[in-house]
Amino acid sequence: MSGIGKKVGWTMTTLASKTCVPCRGGVPALEGAAITELHRQLPRAEHWRVVNGHHLTRTYLFPDFAQALAFVNKAGAVAEEQGHHPDILLAWGKVEITLWTHKVNGLTESDFIMAAKIEELS
């Protein structure tokens, strides 16, 4: 896990400061302790769930549809910039984000990076 949690000078490398790396397949999905360590590093990790060691999910609540849509648009812009696209469910006052890397049918570091970047939007 390159640079995760390592001190760089006097600052700590954070997931949100990293860039998603396109996955071409042929690498194994993360498992066990690697998932636990990356999950622990997510901002507000208690709101993100790792489901069956396969994907990350979080639900965000908003007071109305317009604010939920605005959040989706911001998350979509970050996803496009990173080249890493979550599944996004938009409903009145609610947005559900689900992340996993389809090429490996499981989680990679990029999923946690993307989750951290989305978390910065909230």
Backbone bond lengths (Angstrom), bond angles and torsions (degrees), N, CA, C in turn:
res aa  C-N    CA-C-N  psi(-1)  N-CA   C-N-CA  omega(-1)  CA-C   N-CA-C  phi
1 M - - - 1.439 - - 1.513 108.43 -
2 S 1.275 116.94 94.12 1.445 123.76 -171.83 1.519 112.95 -62.76
3 G 1.317 115.81 113.42 1.442 121.25 171.91 1.513 116.21 74.82
4 I 1.305 119.41 -0.43 1.458 120.79 -177.45 1.520 108.95 -66.71
5 G 1.312 114.41 119.99 1.455 119.42 176.02 1.515 114.60 73.67
6 K 1.328 119.63 5.04 1.455 121.05 179.30 1.518 109.16 -83.19
7 K 1.331 115.09 143.70 1.453 118.90 175.89 1.518 108.78 -77.36
8 V 1.321 115.15 135.46 1.446 122.23 175.64 1.514 104.96 -121.23
9 G 1.323 117.28 106.99 1.459 119.63 -172.10 1.513 108.43 62.22
10 W 1.328 116.07 -124.92 1.456 120.14 179.17 1.512 112.85 -103.84
11 T 1.335 117.73 4.74 1.461 120.00 -178.73 1.517 110.62 -111.51
12 M 1.299 115.32 159.54 1.451 121.43 179.44 1.524 108.51 -99.79
13 T 1.324 117.19 133.74 1.456 120.83 175.95 1.518 107.76 -68.80
14 T 1.336 117.38 127.35 1.448 120.53 179.65 1.521 109.73 -110.58
15 L 1.308 115.46 156.69 1.459 120.18 178.04 1.523 110.86 -59.61
16 A 1.320 117.16 -42.27 1.463 120.57 -176.25 1.521 112.86 -65.55
17 S 1.322 117.61 -21.10 1.471 120.11 179.97 1.526 112.35 -84.75
18 K 1.317 116.39 -7.89 1.467 121.01 -179.68 1.519 110.88 -88.18
19 T 1.309 116.01 170.96 1.459 122.90 178.11 1.518 108.84 -114.64
20 C 1.322 116.13 138.01 1.460 120.77 176.08 1.526 109.14 -63.80
21 V 1.326 115.05 140.45 1.459 121.35 179.81 1.527 107.53 -107.96
22 P 1.334 117.05 123.43 1.470 118.70 179.56 1.525 111.28 -58.47
23 C 1.304 115.36 134.76 1.457 120.75 179.74 1.517 109.26 -97.13
24 R 1.303 115.78 130.40 1.460 121.24 179.21 1.534 111.30 -102.08
25 G 1.323 116.26 3.59 1.460 119.79 -177.13 1.513 110.07 85.92
26 G 1.303 116.17 -179.80 1.457 120.87 178.03 1.519 114.47 78.22
27 V 1.328 117.77 2.85 1.460 121.36 174.95 1.523 107.39 -117.84
28 P 1.318 116.93 147.88 1.468 117.95 -178.92 1.525 111.62 -74.02
29 A 1.308 115.57 150.48 1.461 121.39 172.87 1.524 108.73 -68.35
30 L 1.321 116.01 154.93 1.461 120.71 177.14 1.526 110.12 -66.70
31 E 1.314 114.98 153.19 1.469 120.77 178.23 1.524 109.94 -139.80
32 G 1.324 115.23 163.13 1.456 124.57 168.16 1.513 117.36 42.30
33 A 1.339 115.73 -117.15 1.459 122.49 -173.87 1.519 112.45 -61.86
34 A 1.318 118.02 -33.81 1.468 120.79 179.16 1.527 110.14 -64.41
35 I 1.322 117.33 -41.68 1.470 121.47 176.99 1.523 109.92 -65.49
36 T 1.319 116.64 -45.52 1.468 121.52 -179.06 1.517 110.88 -58.88
37 E 1.323 117.53 -44.33 1.466 122.01 -178.57 1.532 111.43 -65.05
38 L 1.310 117.69 -45.39 1.467 120.46 179.41 1.531 110.98 -67.59
39 H 1.322 117.03 -39.77 1.476 120.69 178.02 1.514 110.32 -60.53
40 R 1.312 116.90 -41.74 1.468 122.64 179.74 1.529 111.36 -59.82
41 Q 1.321 117.26 -30.07 1.462 121.60 -176.53 1.532 113.71 -83.98
42 L 1.320 117.62 -9.26 1.464 120.05 179.46 1.524 110.75 -67.26
43 P 1.335 117.59 137.55 1.460 118.42 170.64 1.530 108.82 -61.66
44 R 1.313 117.00 137.41 1.471 122.21 -177.63 1.533 111.23 51.95
45 A 1.321 115.08 45.31 1.469 122.01 -176.64 1.521 112.46 -53.99
46 E 1.320 116.98 -29.10 1.463 120.13 -178.50 1.529 112.57 -63.70
47 H 1.328 117.46 -18.56 1.463 120.92 178.44 1.527 113.31 -89.96
48 W 1.328 116.37 -15.93 1.471 120.93 178.93 1.515 109.14 -95.95
49 R 1.326 116.62 131.98 1.470 120.64 178.11 1.522 109.16 -109.96
50 V 1.321 114.56 136.32 1.465 120.49 169.52 1.522 105.12 -93.30
51 V 1.317 116.91 121.45 1.460 121.69 -175.78 1.517 109.37 -106.46
52 N 1.325 115.06 116.71 1.466 122.92 177.84 1.524 113.28 52.96
53 G 1.338 117.63 29.47 1.456 120.78 -179.47 1.521 112.82 61.95
54 H 1.324 116.77 15.33 1.471 121.72 -172.50 1.522 114.15 -113.04
55 H 1.339 117.52 -38.47 1.449 119.66 -178.53 1.523 111.56 -149.09
56 L 1.338 114.48 163.11 1.456 123.19 177.35 1.514 108.08 -106.39
57 T 1.307 116.61 144.26 1.457 119.37 176.88 1.521 110.25 -145.69
58 R 1.312 114.54 148.67 1.463 121.12 174.98 1.515 108.63 -152.44
59 T 1.318 115.62 142.98 1.455 122.07 175.26 1.521 108.52 -110.17
60 Y 1.322 115.50 131.26 1.458 123.00 175.44 1.521 107.74 -109.45
61 L 1.333 117.23 138.19 1.458 121.89 179.16 1.524 109.95 -111.32
62 F 1.334 115.88 141.52 1.457 123.35 -178.35 1.521 109.03 -133.94
63 P 1.336 117.46 158.68 1.464 119.29 -177.56 1.529 114.17 -74.68
64 D 1.344 118.00 -12.66 1.459 118.93 -179.34 1.532 110.03 -161.78
65 F 1.308 115.25 176.11 1.463 121.41 -178.42 1.531 111.69 -67.51
66 A 1.329 116.74 -41.25 1.464 120.70 -176.52 1.523 112.06 -59.77
67 Q 1.333 117.48 -42.61 1.464 120.19 -179.75 1.538 111.30 -71.27
68 A 1.323 116.21 -35.43 1.467 119.49 175.99 1.533 109.98 -64.37
69 L 1.323 116.47 -43.50 1.469 121.30 178.85 1.526 111.13 -63.63
70 A 1.315 117.58 -40.97 1.465 121.33 178.36 1.530 110.29 -60.63
71 F 1.331 116.62 -41.11 1.460 120.83 177.63 1.529 110.64 -64.19
72 V 1.321 117.21 -43.31 1.469 121.42 177.94 1.528 110.14 -59.03
73 N 1.310 116.96 -43.20 1.461 120.26 -179.82 1.523 111.43 -63.86
74 K 1.330 117.72 -40.36 1.471 120.92 177.08 1.528 110.60 -66.27
75 A 1.328 116.49 -44.39 1.469 120.06 178.84 1.522 110.50 -63.22
76 G 1.317 116.66 -40.06 1.457 120.72 178.32 1.517 112.55 -62.76
77 A 1.331 116.69 -38.84 1.462 120.47 178.73 1.528 110.78 -65.07
78 V 1.330 116.90 -42.10 1.469 120.45 177.51 1.523 110.25 -65.11
79 A 1.322 116.88 -41.93 1.470 120.93 179.43 1.527 110.65 -60.84
80 E 1.308 116.33 -43.03 1.470 120.23 179.86 1.528 110.51 -66.12
81 E 1.313 116.40 -41.60 1.466 121.25 177.78 1.529 111.22 -60.76
82 Q 1.327 116.55 -39.66 1.462 121.90 -177.43 1.526 112.77 -85.41
83 G 1.314 117.73 -14.89 1.460 120.26 -176.36 1.522 112.16 67.60
84 H 1.324 115.87 28.72 1.471 121.47 -178.62 1.521 106.86 -136.39
85 H 1.322 117.08 110.62 1.455 121.51 -165.73 1.523 112.81 -111.26
86 P 1.338 116.60 116.25 1.468 120.62 177.51 1.525 110.67 -78.87
87 D 1.315 114.89 163.55 1.458 120.27 165.76 1.523 105.25 -81.16
88 I 1.323 116.25 131.78 1.465 120.72 -178.10 1.520 108.57 -126.65
89 L 1.331 115.53 124.13 1.456 121.74 175.70 1.526 107.31 -108.09
90 L 1.321 116.21 121.53 1.456 122.42 179.33 1.520 109.11 -108.99
91 A 1.309 116.03 128.31 1.455 122.28 175.05 1.527 107.15 -137.72
92 W 1.324 117.52 171.91 1.451 120.08 179.10 1.524 109.35 -59.45
93 G 1.339 116.87 114.45 1.459 121.75 176.46 1.511 115.35 73.58
94 K 1.328 117.48 12.25 1.467 119.19 -176.20 1.523 110.40 -147.75
95 V 1.342 115.06 139.44 1.457 121.93 173.64 1.517 107.37 -132.66
96 E 1.321 115.90 127.14 1.467 120.55 176.14 1.521 108.28 -111.96
97 I 1.329 115.39 125.61 1.465 122.58 178.91 1.524 107.69 -106.91
98 T 1.328 117.06 131.36 1.465 122.35 174.58 1.524 108.00 -129.27
99 L 1.318 115.15 128.87 1.462 122.04 -177.45 1.519 111.43 -124.51
100 W 1.312 116.27 136.71 1.460 124.39 165.34 1.512 106.53 -166.27
101 T 1.313 116.13 163.22 1.461 120.58 -178.81 1.520 108.26 -98.00
102 H 1.304 115.84 110.63 1.464 122.10 -174.69 1.528 112.17 -61.43
103 K 1.325 117.51 -37.19 1.478 120.89 -177.23 1.522 112.90 -62.11
104 V 1.342 117.52 -27.35 1.467 120.18 179.28 1.529 111.48 -111.68
105 N 1.338 115.98 0.72 1.461 121.70 -178.97 1.530 111.84 52.51
106 G 1.317 114.69 47.03 1.461 120.42 179.29 1.515 110.05 179.00
107 L 1.323 115.79 -161.74 1.455 121.85 -175.56 1.527 112.64 -93.57
108 T 1.336 114.92 143.43 1.463 122.64 171.23 1.522 107.33 -128.49
109 E 1.312 116.88 171.26 1.460 120.19 177.86 1.526 110.65 -57.49
110 S 1.328 117.87 -34.99 1.465 121.06 -179.19 1.527 112.55 -59.65
111 D 1.315 118.14 -31.43 1.469 120.38 177.51 1.522 110.59 -64.43
112 F 1.320 116.67 -40.08 1.467 120.82 179.28 1.524 110.59 -72.68
113 I 1.329 117.19 -36.39 1.459 121.30 175.23 1.518 109.79 -60.60
114 M 1.321 116.56 -47.28 1.464 120.71 -179.26 1.525 110.60 -63.94
115 A 1.328 117.82 -41.21 1.462 121.41 177.47 1.534 110.58 -59.46
116 A 1.327 116.78 -42.63 1.468 121.30 -179.77 1.532 109.97 -65.32
117 K 1.316 117.92 -40.08 1.459 121.53 179.04 1.530 110.59 -66.24
118 I 1.314 117.18 -40.82 1.474 120.84 177.41 1.527 109.78 -65.77
119 E 1.314 116.61 -39.23 1.458 120.62 -179.67 1.528 110.99 -61.08
120 E 1.317 117.62 -33.81 1.464 120.73 178.29 1.521 112.83 -64.21
121 L 1.335 117.34 -20.06 1.470 121.98 -179.27 1.516 112.45 -78.71
122 S 1.330 116.47 -21.94 1.466 119.43 -173.59 1.507 112.86 -85.27
